[in-house]
Amino acid sequence: NSLIKAIIFLALIRAKIYQKILKHFAKRINTKIAVSFKVKEIFTKNGFKNLKVINNPIIISPSDRTIRENKIIYIGKLSKGKGVDLLFSSLPQVFKQTTAAEIEIVGSGHLMDSLKNQAKVTRLSSKIRFIGHVSHEEAIKKLRQASLAIVPSIWPEPLPRAIIESILCQTPVVATDVGGNSEIIKDDIYGKICEPNANLLARAIIKTWQKRKEFNKNLSADFQILRKKYSEDVCDSYEKIYNLSLK
């Protein structure tokens, strides 16, 4: 109705004003960090200069060999931007090909009820477990036990922590090719990258499921390299930035 349209219009104007103010001051900051090359590309196109790329730091300790369950896992908010409804659209096709698999949905959000209803309508309730919100420690434990993780975002993720955490848990990942996702995953080595489309996502999940042991071995072999890149090197880079700022 007219009132809602007016409220949305005013909210857009306010957002535009805030954007102008933030941009004005942000351009005058000496040290600017982008968490991925995709973020750097976006900000560079908008007039920002001298951006340094430093990834998000992820600290995960090595663990003993984990028994991998026949489990696919999604960890994140249950929202449109995270693509969880896209994931659910792909599941009927996935479970036709991967009859032994189950999926755990870890997280909470406003789509919870509609997703549970969708599971019932597609008669997949027995294959889908809604875990809800858990601690970070418990989420990492579940990642280590899973056969593969799904990051089906449809909005341009800057650099998802979920993907980095998954590969450091040596769990293969299927992710959509948005934002900085493809900067982390080596396609067909650590998992699969696909366009944000339900059919393509289903195919990527099925293929990764079929090659999950191979991908897991690749991640295990590269663990020290990945840990250095996303933990030690990143922390060192931030430390240097902070030390320079203090001088």
Backbone torsions as a table, in degrees:
resi	resn	phi	psi	omega
1	ASN	NA	176.8	-173.7
2	SER	-63.0	-38.9	-178.7
3	LEU	-64.1	-44.8	-179.3
4	ILE	-64.7	-41.9	178.5
5	LYS	-60.7	-40.2	179.4
6	ALA	-65.4	-41.4	179.1
7	ILE	-63.8	-43.7	179.3
8	ILE	-63.7	-41.7	179.5
9	PHE	-61.5	-45.2	178.6
10	LEU	-64.5	-37.6	178.0
11	ALA	-64.2	-38.2	178.1
12	LEU	-65.9	-41.1	178.5
13	ILE	-63.5	-45.7	179.0
14	ARG	-59.8	-44.0	180.0
15	ALA	-61.9	-39.2	179.6
16	LYS	-65.2	-40.5	179.1
17	ILE	-64.1	-47.3	178.3
18	TYR	-58.8	-40.7	-179.9
19	GLN	-61.2	-43.4	179.9
20	LYS	-62.7	-43.3	-179.4
21	ILE	-64.5	-48.3	-179.4
22	LEU	-61.3	-42.4	-179.4
23	LYS	-63.7	-40.4	-179.6
24	HIS	-58.2	-47.9	-176.8
25	PHE	-79.5	-35.8	-177.9
26	ALA	-63.2	-34.9	179.9
27	LYS	-65.8	-20.3	-177.8
28	ARG	-94.0	1.0	177.2
29	ILE	-77.0	135.3	-177.1
30	ASN	-68.0	-47.5	-176.3
31	THR	-110.4	117.6	-179.6
32	LYS	-120.9	127.5	-175.9
33	ILE	-116.0	130.9	171.6
34	ALA	-107.8	136.9	-176.2
35	VAL	-79.7	-8.7	176.7
36	SER	-154.0	165.3	178.3
37	PHE	-68.5	-29.0	177.5
38	LYS	-65.7	-42.6	177.2
39	VAL	-63.2	-42.6	178.2
40	LYS	-59.5	-42.9	-179.9
41	GLU	-60.6	-44.2	-179.0
42	ILE	-64.1	-46.4	-178.0
43	PHE	-70.3	-34.5	177.7
44	THR	-62.5	-41.6	178.2
45	LYS	-63.9	-22.8	-179.6
46	ASN	-98.3	18.3	170.7
47	GLY	94.5	4.7	177.7
48	PHE	-85.7	139.7	-177.2
49	LYS	-121.7	161.1	174.2
50	ASN	56.6	45.7	176.2
51	LEU	-84.4	134.4	177.7
52	LYS	-104.7	131.8	-179.8
53	VAL	-91.3	117.3	172.2
54	ILE	-134.1	122.6	-177.9
55	ASN	-67.4	166.6	172.2
56	ASN	-65.3	136.2	177.5
57	PRO	-79.9	129.2	177.8
58	ILE	-122.0	120.3	-178.6
59	ILE	-107.9	108.4	177.3
60	ILE	-133.0	125.9	-179.1
61	SER	-77.4	150.9	174.3
62	PRO	-61.6	150.2	179.2
63	SER	-127.8	164.5	174.7
64	ASP	-66.6	163.0	-179.7
65	ARG	-55.6	128.3	-176.9
66	THR	-102.4	138.3	174.2
67	ILE	-77.4	117.2	-177.4
68	ARG	-81.5	126.0	178.3
69	GLU	-88.0	163.5	176.8
70	ASN	-77.9	65.1	-170.3
71	LYS	-135.0	132.9	170.8
72	ILE	-99.7	145.5	-176.9
73	ILE	-133.2	139.6	169.7
74	TYR	-120.1	128.1	177.1
75	ILE	-126.0	121.1	179.2
76	GLY	159.2	-177.7	178.6
77	LYS	-69.7	146.1	176.8
78	LEU	-92.2	79.6	-175.7
79	SER	-138.8	165.0	-177.7
80	LYS	-60.3	-47.2	-176.3
81	GLY	-60.1	-32.0	179.5
82	LYS	-77.8	-7.1	173.5
83	GLY	74.1	20.4	-176.5
84	VAL	-68.2	-31.2	175.7
85	ASP	-71.2	-30.7	173.2
86	LEU	-63.1	-42.4	177.1
87	LEU	-59.0	-45.1	-178.0
88	PHE	-66.2	-31.1	176.6
89	SER	-67.2	-26.2	-178.8
90	SER	-86.2	-18.1	-170.7
91	LEU	-64.1	-40.1	177.7
92	PRO	-54.8	-42.7	178.1
93	GLN	-67.6	-39.1	-179.1
94	VAL	-62.6	-47.6	-173.9
95	PHE	-74.3	-14.9	172.3
96	LYS	-68.4	-31.9	-176.3
97	GLN	-98.5	-23.7	-177.2
98	THR	-122.0	70.3	-171.9
99	THR	-64.6	-24.6	-177.9
100	ALA	-84.0	-11.7	-173.4
101	ALA	-83.3	153.9	169.7
102	GLU	-132.2	164.5	179.1
103	ILE	-129.0	138.4	174.4
104	GLU	-107.2	131.2	177.3
105	ILE	-106.7	107.7	-176.1
106	VAL	-107.3	116.5	-179.4
107	GLY	141.4	176.1	180.0
108	SER	-137.7	165.2	-179.8
109	GLY	163.9	175.9	-172.5
110	HIS	-72.1	-11.3	179.0
111	LEU	-90.3	0.5	-174.9
112	MET	-52.5	-52.9	-175.6
113	ASP	-63.7	-43.0	-178.9
114	SER	-67.4	-33.4	178.3
115	LEU	-70.0	-40.2	176.5
116	LYS	-62.7	-39.4	177.8
117	ASN	-65.9	-40.3	178.3
118	GLN	-63.0	-38.2	178.0
119	ALA	-62.0	-38.8	178.8
120	LYS	-68.8	-44.8	-178.2
121	VAL	-60.8	-39.9	-179.1
122	THR	-87.5	3.5	178.2
123	ARG	57.5	41.3	-179.8
124	LEU	-116.1	12.5	-176.4
125	SER	-57.1	-33.6	-178.8
126	SER	-72.0	-17.1	-178.1
127	LYS	-97.9	-12.9	-173.0
128	ILE	-118.4	126.4	176.7
129	ARG	-114.2	122.4	176.6
130	PHE	-92.1	111.6	-175.2
131	ILE	-89.4	-30.3	-175.1
132	GLY	82.4	-166.4	-178.6
133	HIS	-74.6	136.5	175.6
134	VAL	-132.6	166.2	176.6
135	SER	-67.4	161.3	178.4
136	HIS	-61.1	-40.5	179.3
137	GLU	-59.8	-43.1	179.6
138	GLU	-68.6	-37.2	178.5
139	ALA	-62.2	-42.2	178.8
140	ILE	-64.7	-40.2	177.9
141	LYS	-60.3	-43.9	179.7
142	LYS	-66.6	-37.0	176.8
143	LEU	-60.9	-41.3	-178.9
144	ARG	-66.7	-27.3	-177.9
145	GLN	-87.1	-17.9	-174.3
146	ALA	-78.8	153.7	176.1
147	SER	-79.8	-32.2	175.2
148	LEU	-160.8	156.6	-179.6
149	ALA	-116.2	148.7	-179.8
150	ILE	-117.4	130.6	173.9
151	VAL	-126.5	88.8	-170.4
152	PRO	-95.7	33.5	-173.5
153	SER	-54.5	146.4	173.7
154	ILE	-112.8	-14.4	174.2
155	TRP	-94.3	155.5	-174.3
156	PRO	-72.0	88.4	178.4
157	GLU	-57.3	130.6	176.8
158	PRO	-61.1	-55.2	175.9
159	LEU	-168.8	93.9	-171.5
160	PRO	-63.9	126.1	174.4
161	ARG	-61.1	-33.4	-176.8
162	ALA	-59.1	-37.2	-179.7
163	ILE	-70.6	-45.5	-179.5
164	ILE	-63.3	-43.7	178.5
165	GLU	-61.0	-38.7	-179.9
166	SER	-63.9	-47.4	-177.5
167	ILE	-70.7	-28.2	175.6
168	LEU	-75.4	-18.9	171.2
169	CYS	-88.1	3.2	179.0
170	GLN	62.2	33.9	178.0
171	THR	-107.3	119.7	179.0
172	PRO	-56.2	151.2	-174.3
173	VAL	-127.3	138.7	167.2
174	VAL	-110.7	124.3	-177.9
175	ALA	-139.2	153.5	176.3
176	THR	-80.6	151.4	-176.1
177	ASP	-85.6	72.9	176.8
178	VAL	-131.2	151.9	177.3
179	GLY	53.9	-135.6	-177.3
180	GLY	-91.9	11.3	-176.2
181	ASN	-55.8	-45.1	-175.3
182	SER	-71.9	-11.3	176.7
183	GLU	-74.9	-18.9	-177.1
184	ILE	-99.2	-45.6	-173.1
185	ILE	-88.6	125.8	169.1
186	LYS	-82.7	110.7	-174.6
187	ASP	-60.4	131.2	179.8
188	ASP	67.9	15.2	174.6
189	ILE	-124.6	-48.9	176.3
190	TYR	-103.4	-6.0	-176.2
191	GLY	156.3	-150.1	-178.7
192	LYS	-133.1	144.0	173.3
193	ILE	-112.6	135.8	179.4
194	CYS	-145.4	164.0	175.7
195	GLU	-69.8	152.3	-179.0
196	PRO	-72.8	75.9	-178.6
197	ASN	-138.9	136.1	-173.1
198	ALA	-59.3	-44.2	-179.3
199	ASN	-66.6	-42.9	180.0
200	LEU	-68.1	-36.1	177.4
201	LEU	-65.0	-42.6	178.7
202	ALA	-59.8	-45.2	179.9
203	ARG	-62.4	-41.4	-179.6
204	ALA	-64.7	-40.9	178.7
205	ILE	-64.6	-44.6	-179.8
206	ILE	-61.6	-45.6	-179.1
207	LYS	-64.8	-41.6	179.7
208	THR	-66.3	-38.0	176.6
209	TRP	-60.2	-42.6	-179.2
210	GLN	-67.6	-31.1	-177.7
211	LYS	-108.7	17.7	-172.3
212	ARG	-59.6	-38.2	-179.1
213	LYS	-68.0	-38.0	177.7
214	GLU	-64.8	-45.9	179.7
215	PHE	-64.4	-38.6	178.6
216	ASN	-62.1	-40.1	177.7
217	LYS	-64.9	-39.6	178.2
218	ASN	-61.9	-43.0	179.9
219	LEU	-68.1	-38.1	178.1
220	SER	-64.6	-41.7	-179.6
221	ALA	-65.6	-33.4	-176.8
222	ASP	-98.3	8.9	-172.3
223	PHE	-56.1	-47.0	-177.3
224	GLN	-63.8	-37.6	177.8
225	ILE	-64.5	-45.9	-178.7
226	LEU	-67.1	-40.8	179.3
227	ARG	-62.7	-42.0	178.7
228	LYS	-64.2	-42.6	-176.3
229	LYS	-66.8	-46.1	-172.0
230	TYR	-98.9	-6.0	177.8
231	SER	-118.6	-71.2	-172.8
232	GLU	-65.0	-51.8	-177.1
233	ASP	-62.8	-40.3	-179.3
234	VAL	-65.2	-45.9	179.1
235	CYS	-61.7	-41.1	177.5
236	ASP	-61.0	-41.4	-178.8
237	SER	-64.8	-42.9	178.5
238	TYR	-66.9	-38.1	178.7
239	GLU	-61.0	-42.1	179.4
240	LYS	-64.2	-41.3	178.7
241	ILE	-61.2	-46.0	-178.9
242	TYR	-64.2	-41.5	179.5
243	ASN	-63.4	-39.4	177.7
244	LEU	-65.3	-36.0	-179.2
245	SER	-67.7	-26.7	-178.1
246	LEU	-81.5	-14.4	-176.8
247	LYS	-78.8	NA	NA
